[in-house]
Amino acid sequence: MSFLRPELAERLRPWREALVWGAVTAAGLWLVLRSLAPFAPLGALLGAAVALGGGALLRAALRRIALGADKAAAGIVEVDEGRIAYFAPQGGGFADIPALERVEIVATGRSGHAWLLTSEDGSRLAIPLGAAGAERIPDALAALPGIDLGAGVAAVARSGRPPAPVWTRPAPTGTGPGPRRIGPH
């Protein structure tokens, strides 16, 4: 038995994680405000920790919603141990996260937007944002140093513009340990 109409429940389904983390954040803030008496610093600290944690997870959930709020697309995405796999009726492939050189969000005519993953060997894998399981890609890519998922969200919002780089492998800073001194220092 549901208290919501099926149409409304279906519209709220993508937002359920964000709603939960929003409630956790609100509960933490309520605890902070409730515990501001002079003898309740522990409650205020606990509330602040809950509010900060809930807020961080809410932000991540909202980014996943923004990056997945595209047209439904064919295919299934699986993320397993540093590898992103995309299975589709036509196309598909694999991309190892440590071997990535560039990550972009591109506009496509038929499926809205897609992740474009370019590997060291030059191979490219395009994964529609609306593919089943594509909402796990931002979490998988979060380990890349300096990734800007906000640029991906902005790219989805401003449809029809050139590809938006979300991450590019930084240039190497040096080749080896550097000069060695021989003799007394």
Disulfide bonds with the S-S distance in Angstrom:
none
